[in-house]
Amino acid sequence: MAQTAKQERDEAELARLQARVCELEATNETLGKAIGLLHAMNAEEPDAAPTSSDPDDSSPSTTNSSPS
């Protein structure tokens, strides 16, 4: 009987894992479609002109001839 109980546990685990695989495959497909749409939207947008100001660079500019 111990063999039957183990086999039942193994079958239940297999069913759980197969269900998880199906769920992950569906998620993967959905993400692939979303990424494809983002690529399509990005391709339709005109290239933005580069800006001269960088919001991350708030330090004053220095030159090589500045004293240290």
PyMOL Python script that loads the backbone (N, CA, C, O; Angstrom):
from pymol import cmd

cmd.read_pdbstr("""\
ATOM      1  N   MET A   1       0.807  -1.211   0.000  1.00  0.00           N
ATOM      2  CA  MET A   1       0.000   0.000   0.000  1.00  0.00           C
ATOM      3  C   MET A   1       0.846   1.270   0.000  1.00  0.00           C
ATOM      4  O   MET A   1       0.419   2.308  -0.504  1.00  0.00           O
ATOM      5  N   ALA A   2       2.041   1.180   0.566  1.00  0.00           N
ATOM      6  CA  ALA A   2       2.917   2.348   0.587  1.00  0.00           C
ATOM      7  C   ALA A   2       3.268   2.766  -0.830  1.00  0.00           C
ATOM      8  O   ALA A   2       3.395   3.956  -1.120  1.00  0.00           O
ATOM      9  N   GLN A   3       3.423   1.791  -1.707  1.00  0.00           N
ATOM     10  CA  GLN A   3       3.730   2.075  -3.106  1.00  0.00           C
ATOM     11  C   GLN A   3       2.576   2.818  -3.760  1.00  0.00           C
ATOM     12  O   GLN A   3       2.809   3.733  -4.550  1.00  0.00           O
ATOM     13  N   THR A   4       1.349   2.450  -3.454  1.00  0.00           N
ATOM     14  CA  THR A   4       0.177   3.103  -4.031  1.00  0.00           C
ATOM     15  C   THR A   4       0.077   4.553  -3.559  1.00  0.00           C
ATOM     16  O   THR A   4      -0.235   5.442  -4.351  1.00  0.00           O
ATOM     17  N   ALA A   5       0.336   4.794  -2.286  1.00  0.00           N
ATOM     18  CA  ALA A   5       0.284   6.160  -1.753  1.00  0.00           C
ATOM     19  C   ALA A   5       1.353   7.027  -2.400  1.00  0.00           C
ATOM     20  O   ALA A   5       1.101   8.179  -2.751  1.00  0.00           O
ATOM     21  N   LYS A   6       2.552   6.464  -2.554  1.00  0.00           N
ATOM     22  CA  LYS A   6       3.628   7.229  -3.197  1.00  0.00           C
ATOM     23  C   LYS A   6       3.285   7.511  -4.648  1.00  0.00           C
ATOM     24  O   LYS A   6       3.527   8.611  -5.146  1.00  0.00           O
ATOM     25  N   GLN A   7       2.730   6.539  -5.316  1.00  0.00           N
ATOM     26  CA  GLN A   7       2.354   6.729  -6.714  1.00  0.00           C
ATOM     27  C   GLN A   7       1.280   7.814  -6.829  1.00  0.00           C
ATOM     28  O   GLN A   7       1.325   8.630  -7.750  1.00  0.00           O
ATOM     29  N   GLU A   8       0.335   7.831  -5.923  1.00  0.00           N
ATOM     30  CA  GLU A   8      -0.707   8.862  -5.938  1.00  0.00           C
ATOM     31  C   GLU A   8      -0.116  10.240  -5.688  1.00  0.00           C
ATOM     32  O   GLU A   8      -0.515  11.214  -6.328  1.00  0.00           O
ATOM     33  N   ARG A   9       0.838  10.330  -4.758  1.00  0.00           N
ATOM     34  CA  ARG A   9       1.494  11.623  -4.496  1.00  0.00           C
ATOM     35  C   ARG A   9       2.276  12.080  -5.726  1.00  0.00           C
ATOM     36  O   ARG A   9       2.245  13.252  -6.102  1.00  0.00           O
ATOM     37  N   ASP A  10       2.974  11.131  -6.339  1.00  0.00           N
ATOM     38  CA  ASP A  10       3.747  11.465  -7.544  1.00  0.00           C
ATOM     39  C   ASP A  10       2.835  11.930  -8.680  1.00  0.00           C
ATOM     40  O   ASP A  10       3.166  12.881  -9.388  1.00  0.00           O
ATOM     41  N   GLU A  11       1.705  11.275  -8.855  1.00  0.00           N
ATOM     42  CA  GLU A  11       0.758  11.656  -9.906  1.00  0.00           C
ATOM     43  C   GLU A  11       0.155  13.030  -9.618  1.00  0.00           C
ATOM     44  O   GLU A  11      -0.058  13.823 -10.535  1.00  0.00           O
ATOM     45  N   ALA A  12      -0.118  13.305  -8.346  1.00  0.00           N
ATOM     46  CA  ALA A  12      -0.660  14.621  -7.980  1.00  0.00           C
ATOM     47  C   ALA A  12       0.380  15.711  -8.243  1.00  0.00           C
ATOM     48  O   ALA A  12       0.046  16.784  -8.745  1.00  0.00           O
ATOM     49  N   GLU A  13       1.642  15.432  -7.902  1.00  0.00           N
ATOM     50  CA  GLU A  13       2.717  16.392  -8.152  1.00  0.00           C
ATOM     51  C   GLU A  13       2.905  16.614  -9.652  1.00  0.00           C
ATOM     52  O   GLU A  13       3.105  17.745 -10.097  1.00  0.00           O
ATOM     53  N   LEU A  14       2.840  15.538 -10.423  1.00  0.00           N
ATOM     54  CA  LEU A  14       2.960  15.646 -11.870  1.00  0.00           C
ATOM     55  C   LEU A  14       1.831  16.496 -12.447  1.00  0.00           C
ATOM     56  O   LEU A  14       2.070  17.337 -13.313  1.00  0.00           O
ATOM     57  N   ALA A  15       0.631  16.287 -11.984  1.00  0.00           N
ATOM     58  CA  ALA A  15      -0.508  17.078 -12.462  1.00  0.00           C
ATOM     59  C   ALA A  15      -0.329  18.550 -12.096  1.00  0.00           C
ATOM     60  O   ALA A  15      -0.634  19.435 -12.895  1.00  0.00           O
ATOM     61  N   ARG A  16       0.172  18.807 -10.873  1.00  0.00           N
ATOM     62  CA  ARG A  16       0.395  20.193 -10.443  1.00  0.00           C
ATOM     63  C   ARG A  16       1.456  20.848 -11.319  1.00  0.00           C
ATOM     64  O   ARG A  16       1.298  21.995 -11.738  1.00  0.00           O
ATOM     65  N   LEU A  17       2.532  20.127 -11.593  1.00  0.00           N
ATOM     66  CA  LEU A  17       3.601  20.686 -12.423  1.00  0.00           C
ATOM     67  C   LEU A  17       3.149  20.906 -13.863  1.00  0.00           C
ATOM     68  O   LEU A  17       3.522  21.901 -14.485  1.00  0.00           O
ATOM     69  N   GLN A  18       2.352  19.988 -14.395  1.00  0.00           N
ATOM     70  CA  GLN A  18       1.843  20.158 -15.760  1.00  0.00           C
ATOM     71  C   GLN A  18       0.929  21.379 -15.843  1.00  0.00           C
ATOM     72  O   GLN A  18       0.962  22.111 -16.832  1.00  0.00           O
ATOM     73  N   ALA A  19       0.118  21.601 -14.813  1.00  0.00           N
ATOM     74  CA  ALA A  19      -0.745  22.778 -14.794  1.00  0.00           C
ATOM     75  C   ALA A  19       0.099  24.057 -14.737  1.00  0.00           C
ATOM     76  O   ALA A  19      -0.223  25.053 -15.385  1.00  0.00           O
ATOM     77  N   ARG A  20       1.174  24.016 -13.960  1.00  0.00           N
ATOM     78  CA  ARG A  20       2.058  25.182 -13.851  1.00  0.00           C
ATOM     79  C   ARG A  20       2.750  25.465 -15.184  1.00  0.00           C
ATOM     80  O   ARG A  20       2.893  26.624 -15.574  1.00  0.00           O
ATOM     81  N   VAL A  21       3.175  24.422 -15.879  1.00  0.00           N
ATOM     82  CA  VAL A  21       3.799  24.583 -17.192  1.00  0.00           C
ATOM     83  C   VAL A  21       2.821  25.258 -18.154  1.00  0.00           C
ATOM     84  O   VAL A  21       3.192  26.181 -18.880  1.00  0.00           O
ATOM     85  N   CYS A  22       1.580  24.796 -18.153  1.00  0.00           N
ATOM     86  CA  CYS A  22       0.566  25.409 -19.029  1.00  0.00           C
ATOM     87  C   CYS A  22       0.374  26.881 -18.687  1.00  0.00           C
ATOM     88  O   CYS A  22       0.256  27.719 -19.581  1.00  0.00           O
ATOM     89  N   GLU A  23       0.341  27.196 -17.394  1.00  0.00           N
ATOM     90  CA  GLU A  23       0.184  28.586 -16.956  1.00  0.00           C
ATOM     91  C   GLU A  23       1.365  29.440 -17.415  1.00  0.00           C
ATOM     92  O   GLU A  23       1.176  30.553 -17.904  1.00  0.00           O
ATOM     93  N   LEU A  24       2.568  28.922 -17.257  1.00  0.00           N
ATOM     94  CA  LEU A  24       3.756  29.673 -17.666  1.00  0.00           C
ATOM     95  C   LEU A  24       3.839  29.835 -19.181  1.00  0.00           C
ATOM     96  O   LEU A  24       4.280  30.876 -19.668  1.00  0.00           O
ATOM     97  N   GLU A  25       3.422  28.824 -19.922  1.00  0.00           N
ATOM     98  CA  GLU A  25       3.414  28.940 -21.383  1.00  0.00           C
ATOM     99  C   GLU A  25       2.429  30.016 -21.828  1.00  0.00           C
ATOM    100  O   GLU A  25       2.725  30.779 -22.749  1.00  0.00           O
ATOM    101  N   ALA A  26       1.269  30.088 -21.193  1.00  0.00           N
ATOM    102  CA  ALA A  26       0.284  31.110 -21.532  1.00  0.00           C
ATOM    103  C   ALA A  26       0.827  32.497 -21.194  1.00  0.00           C
ATOM    104  O   ALA A  26       0.645  33.444 -21.960  1.00  0.00           O
ATOM    105  N   THR A  27       1.491  32.614 -20.047  1.00  0.00           N
ATOM    106  CA  THR A  27       2.089  33.896 -19.657  1.00  0.00           C
ATOM    107  C   THR A  27       3.172  34.300 -20.649  1.00  0.00           C
ATOM    108  O   THR A  27       3.260  35.465 -21.037  1.00  0.00           O
ATOM    109  N   ASN A  28       3.981  33.353 -21.054  1.00  0.00           N
ATOM    110  CA  ASN A  28       5.042  33.618 -22.023  1.00  0.00           C
ATOM    111  C   ASN A  28       4.466  34.106 -23.351  1.00  0.00           C
ATOM    112  O   ASN A  28       4.990  35.040 -23.957  1.00  0.00           O
ATOM    113  N   GLU A  29       3.403  33.477 -23.789  1.00  0.00           N
ATOM    114  CA  GLU A  29       2.760  33.883 -25.045  1.00  0.00           C
ATOM    115  C   GLU A  29       2.212  35.305 -24.932  1.00  0.00           C
ATOM    116  O   GLU A  29       2.359  36.112 -25.849  1.00  0.00           O
ATOM    117  N   THR A  30       1.582  35.598 -23.802  1.00  0.00           N
ATOM    118  CA  THR A  30       1.033  36.941 -23.591  1.00  0.00           C
ATOM    119  C   THR A  30       2.142  37.985 -23.556  1.00  0.00           C
ATOM    120  O   THR A  30       2.007  39.056 -24.148  1.00  0.00           O
ATOM    121  N   LEU A  31       3.229  37.680 -22.870  1.00  0.00           N
ATOM    122  CA  LEU A  31       4.352  38.618 -22.827  1.00  0.00           C
ATOM    123  C   LEU A  31       4.967  38.817 -24.203  1.00  0.00           C
ATOM    124  O   LEU A  31       5.357  39.931 -24.554  1.00  0.00           O
ATOM    125  N   GLY A  32       5.055  37.762 -24.974  1.00  0.00           N
ATOM    126  CA  GLY A  32       5.575  37.882 -26.332  1.00  0.00           C
ATOM    127  C   GLY A  32       4.725  38.805 -27.182  1.00  0.00           C
ATOM    128  O   GLY A  32       5.246  39.608 -27.956  1.00  0.00           O
ATOM    129  N   LYS A  33       3.401  38.687 -27.035  1.00  0.00           N
ATOM    130  CA  LYS A  33       2.507  39.571 -27.785  1.00  0.00           C
ATOM    131  C   LYS A  33       2.671  41.014 -27.335  1.00  0.00           C
ATOM    132  O   LYS A  33       2.679  41.927 -28.161  1.00  0.00           O
ATOM    133  N   ALA A  34       2.803  41.226 -26.025  1.00  0.00           N
ATOM    134  CA  ALA A  34       2.971  42.586 -25.504  1.00  0.00           C
ATOM    135  C   ALA A  34       4.278  43.198 -26.003  1.00  0.00           C
ATOM    136  O   ALA A  34       4.313  44.365 -26.391  1.00  0.00           O
ATOM    137  N   ILE A  35       5.339  42.414 -25.990  1.00  0.00           N
ATOM    138  CA  ILE A  35       6.627  42.911 -26.473  1.00  0.00           C
ATOM    139  C   ILE A  35       6.540  43.238 -27.958  1.00  0.00           C
ATOM    140  O   ILE A  35       7.092  44.242 -28.407  1.00  0.00           O
ATOM    141  N   GLY A  36       5.852  42.398 -28.720  1.00  0.00           N
ATOM    142  CA  GLY A  36       5.670  42.673 -30.141  1.00  0.00           C
ATOM    143  C   GLY A  36       4.920  43.975 -30.379  1.00  0.00           C
ATOM    144  O   GLY A  36       5.275  44.750 -31.267  1.00  0.00           O
ATOM    145  N   LEU A  37       3.877  44.214 -29.579  1.00  0.00           N
ATOM    146  CA  LEU A  37       3.134  45.471 -29.699  1.00  0.00           C
ATOM    147  C   LEU A  37       3.992  46.666 -29.333  1.00  0.00           C
ATOM    148  O   LEU A  37       3.918  47.707 -29.987  1.00  0.00           O
ATOM    149  N   LEU A  38       4.804  46.530 -28.298  1.00  0.00           N
ATOM    150  CA  LEU A  38       5.694  47.635 -27.919  1.00  0.00           C
ATOM    151  C   LEU A  38       6.694  47.933 -29.023  1.00  0.00           C
ATOM    152  O   LEU A  38       6.971  49.096 -29.314  1.00  0.00           O
ATOM    153  N   HIS A  39       7.231  46.902 -29.633  1.00  0.00           N
ATOM    154  CA  HIS A  39       8.166  47.111 -30.749  1.00  0.00           C
ATOM    155  C   HIS A  39       7.467  47.808 -31.911  1.00  0.00           C
ATOM    156  O   HIS A  39       8.036  48.701 -32.538  1.00  0.00           O
ATOM    157  N   ALA A  40       6.239  47.401 -32.194  1.00  0.00           N
ATOM    158  CA  ALA A  40       5.493  48.020 -33.287  1.00  0.00           C
ATOM    159  C   ALA A  40       5.210  49.488 -32.983  1.00  0.00           C
ATOM    160  O   ALA A  40       5.332  50.346 -33.857  1.00  0.00           O
ATOM    161  N   MET A  41       4.834  49.767 -31.741  1.00  0.00           N
ATOM    162  CA  MET A  41       4.558  51.154 -31.353  1.00  0.00           C
ATOM    163  C   MET A  41       5.833  51.991 -31.415  1.00  0.00           C
ATOM    164  O   MET A  41       5.800  53.141 -31.852  1.00  0.00           O
ATOM    165  N   ASN A  42       6.942  51.425 -30.984  1.00  0.00           N
ATOM    166  CA  ASN A  42       8.211  52.139 -30.991  1.00  0.00           C
ATOM    167  C   ASN A  42       8.665  52.418 -32.419  1.00  0.00           C
ATOM    168  O   ASN A  42       9.238  53.474 -32.686  1.00  0.00           O
ATOM    169  N   ALA A  43       8.424  51.504 -33.323  1.00  0.00           N
ATOM    170  CA  ALA A  43       8.827  51.690 -34.717  1.00  0.00           C
ATOM    171  C   ALA A  43       8.014  52.785 -35.390  1.00  0.00           C
ATOM    172  O   ALA A  43       8.500  53.429 -36.320  1.00  0.00           O
ATOM    173  N   GLU A  44       6.782  53.007 -34.937  1.00  0.00           N
ATOM    174  CA  GLU A  44       5.922  54.023 -35.530  1.00  0.00           C
ATOM    175  C   GLU A  44       6.269  55.429 -35.056  1.00  0.00           C
ATOM    176  O   GLU A  44       5.982  56.399 -35.756  1.00  0.00           O
ATOM    177  N   GLU A  45       6.883  55.559 -33.879  1.00  0.00           N
ATOM    178  CA  GLU A  45       7.209  56.873 -33.342  1.00  0.00           C
ATOM    179  C   GLU A  45       8.405  57.458 -34.063  1.00  0.00           C
ATOM    180  O   GLU A  45       9.372  56.752 -34.347  1.00  0.00           O
ATOM    181  N   PRO A  46       8.342  58.765 -34.364  1.00  0.00           N
ATOM    182  CA  PRO A  46       9.516  59.400 -34.971  1.00  0.00           C
ATOM    183  C   PRO A  46      10.623  59.499 -33.926  1.00  0.00           C
ATOM    184  O   PRO A  46      10.356  59.569 -32.726  1.00  0.00           O
ATOM    185  N   ASP A  47      11.857  59.502 -34.395  1.00  0.00           N
ATOM    186  CA  ASP A  47      12.978  59.625 -33.468  1.00  0.00           C
ATOM    187  C   ASP A  47      12.929  60.995 -32.796  1.00  0.00           C
ATOM    188  O   ASP A  47      12.764  62.023 -33.453  1.00  0.00           O
ATOM    189  N   ALA A  48      13.072  60.982 -31.503  1.00  0.00           N
ATOM    190  CA  ALA A  48      13.071  62.239 -30.750  1.00  0.00           C
ATOM    191  C   ALA A  48      14.427  62.910 -30.919  1.00  0.00           C
ATOM    192  O   ALA A  48      15.461  62.243 -30.947  1.00  0.00           O
ATOM    193  N   ALA A  49      14.413  64.239 -31.033  1.00  0.00           N
ATOM    194  CA  ALA A  49      15.657  64.987 -31.141  1.00  0.00           C
ATOM    195  C   ALA A  49      16.370  64.919 -29.802  1.00  0.00           C
ATOM    196  O   ALA A  49      15.734  65.089 -28.762  1.00  0.00           O
ATOM    197  N   PRO A  50      17.662  64.676 -29.800  1.00  0.00           N
ATOM    198  CA  PRO A  50      18.383  64.607 -28.517  1.00  0.00           C
ATOM    199  C   PRO A  50      18.370  65.959 -27.822  1.00  0.00           C
ATOM    200  O   PRO A  50      18.494  67.001 -28.464  1.00  0.00           O
ATOM    201  N   THR A  51      18.221  65.931 -26.535  1.00  0.00           N
ATOM    202  CA  THR A  51      18.203  67.172 -25.761  1.00  0.00           C
ATOM    203  C   THR A  51      19.599  67.457 -25.252  1.00  0.00           C
ATOM    204  O   THR A  51      20.401  66.541 -25.069  1.00  0.00           O
ATOM    205  N   SER A  52      19.891  68.731 -25.023  1.00  0.00           N
ATOM    206  CA  SER A  52      21.221  69.107 -24.563  1.00  0.00           C
ATOM    207  C   SER A  52      21.341  69.019 -23.053  1.00  0.00           C
ATOM    208  O   SER A  52      22.455  68.966 -22.530  1.00  0.00           O
ATOM    209  N   SER A  53      20.224  69.003 -22.339  1.00  0.00           N
ATOM    210  CA  SER A  53      20.301  68.930 -20.884  1.00  0.00           C
ATOM    211  C   SER A  53      20.027  67.510 -20.421  1.00  0.00           C
ATOM    212  O   SER A  53      19.123  66.836 -20.913  1.00  0.00           O
ATOM    213  N   ASP A  54      20.819  67.083 -19.476  1.00  0.00           N
ATOM    214  CA  ASP A  54      20.672  65.751 -18.899  1.00  0.00           C
ATOM    215  C   ASP A  54      20.177  65.929 -17.475  1.00  0.00           C
ATOM    216  O   ASP A  54      20.919  66.452 -16.642  1.00  0.00           O
ATOM    217  N   PRO A  55      18.947  65.515 -17.156  1.00  0.00           N
ATOM    218  CA  PRO A  55      18.409  65.747 -15.812  1.00  0.00           C
ATOM    219  C   PRO A  55      19.213  65.055 -14.721  1.00  0.00           C
ATOM    220  O   PRO A  55      19.141  65.460 -13.561  1.00  0.00           O
ATOM    221  N   ASP A  56      19.974  64.024 -15.063  1.00  0.00           N
ATOM    222  CA  ASP A  56      20.775  63.335 -14.050  1.00  0.00           C
ATOM    223  C   ASP A  56      22.083  64.071 -13.760  1.00  0.00           C
ATOM    224  O   ASP A  56      22.724  63.804 -12.743  1.00  0.00           O
ATOM    225  N   ASP A  57      22.486  64.988 -14.633  1.00  0.00           N
ATOM    226  CA  ASP A  57      23.760  65.683 -14.467  1.00  0.00           C
ATOM    227  C   ASP A  57      23.493  67.104 -14.010  1.00  0.00           C
ATOM    228  O   ASP A  57      23.358  68.011 -14.831  1.00  0.00           O
ATOM    229  N   SER A  58      23.416  67.299 -12.691  1.00  0.00           N
ATOM    230  CA  SER A  58      23.141  68.627 -12.165  1.00  0.00           C
ATOM    231  C   SER A  58      24.414  69.321 -11.698  1.00  0.00           C
ATOM    232  O   SER A  58      24.353  70.450 -11.211  1.00  0.00           O
ATOM    233  N   SER A  59      25.568  68.665 -11.835  1.00  0.00           N
ATOM    234  CA  SER A  59      26.821  69.272 -11.403  1.00  0.00           C
ATOM    235  C   SER A  59      27.277  70.293 -12.446  1.00  0.00           C
ATOM    236  O   SER A  59      27.007  70.137 -13.637  1.00  0.00           O
ATOM    237  N   PRO A  60      27.960  71.327 -11.994  1.00  0.00           N
ATOM    238  CA  PRO A  60      28.461  72.321 -12.961  1.00  0.00           C
ATOM    239  C   PRO A  60      29.532  71.697 -13.837  1.00  0.00           C
ATOM    240  O   PRO A  60      30.272  70.810 -13.410  1.00  0.00           O
ATOM    241  N   SER A  61      29.599  72.172 -15.059  1.00  0.00           N
ATOM    242  CA  SER A  61      30.576  71.607 -15.981  1.00  0.00           C
ATOM    243  C   SER A  61      31.965  72.119 -15.633  1.00  0.00           C
ATOM    244  O   SER A  61      32.122  73.251 -15.176  1.00  0.00           O
ATOM    245  N   THR A  62      32.975  71.278 -15.851  1.00  0.00           N
ATOM    246  CA  THR A  62      34.363  71.655 -15.579  1.00  0.00           C
ATOM    247  C   THR A  62      35.156  71.440 -16.847  1.00  0.00           C
ATOM    248  O   THR A  62      34.737  70.709 -17.745  1.00  0.00           O
ATOM    249  N   THR A  63      36.296  72.079 -16.908  1.00  0.00           N
ATOM    250  CA  THR A  63      37.189  71.921 -18.044  1.00  0.00           C
ATOM    251  C   THR A  63      38.497  71.333 -17.553  1.00  0.00           C
ATOM    252  O   THR A  63      38.765  71.311 -16.351  1.00  0.00           O
ATOM    253  N   ASN A  64      39.309  70.858 -18.483  1.00  0.00           N
ATOM    254  CA  ASN A  64      40.582  70.267 -18.110  1.00  0.00           C
ATOM    255  C   ASN A  64      41.553  71.312 -17.561  1.00  0.00           C
ATOM    256  O   ASN A  64      42.471  70.965 -16.817  1.00  0.00           O
ATOM    257  N   SER A  65      41.364  72.590 -17.917  1.00  0.00           N
ATOM    258  CA  SER A  65      42.268  73.630 -17.460  1.00  0.00           C
ATOM    259  C   SER A  65      41.871  74.192 -16.097  1.00  0.00           C
ATOM    260  O   SER A  65      42.552  75.081 -15.585  1.00  0.00           O
ATOM    261  N   SER A  66      40.811  73.708 -15.511  1.00  0.00           N
ATOM    262  CA  SER A  66      40.382  74.198 -14.208  1.00  0.00           C
ATOM    263  C   SER A  66      41.358  73.720 -13.139  1.00  0.00           C
ATOM    264  O   SER A  66      41.810  72.576 -13.178  1.00  0.00           O
ATOM    265  N   PRO A  67      41.687  74.598 -12.176  1.00  0.00           N
ATOM    266  CA  PRO A  67      42.566  74.157 -11.087  1.00  0.00           C
ATOM    267  C   PRO A  67      41.870  73.146 -10.208  1.00  0.00           C
ATOM    268  O   PRO A  67      40.656  73.213 -10.016  1.00  0.00           O
ATOM    269  N   SER A  68      42.631  72.213  -9.674  1.00  0.00           N
ATOM    270  CA  SER A  68      42.028  71.168  -8.829  1.00  0.00           C
ATOM    271  C   SER A  68      42.193  71.507  -7.387  1.00  0.00           C
ATOM    272  O   SER A  68      41.753  70.752  -6.520  1.00  0.00           O
TER     273      SER A  68
END
""", "prot")
cmd.dss("prot")
cmd.show_as("cartoon", "prot")
cmd.util.cbc("prot")
cmd.orient("prot")
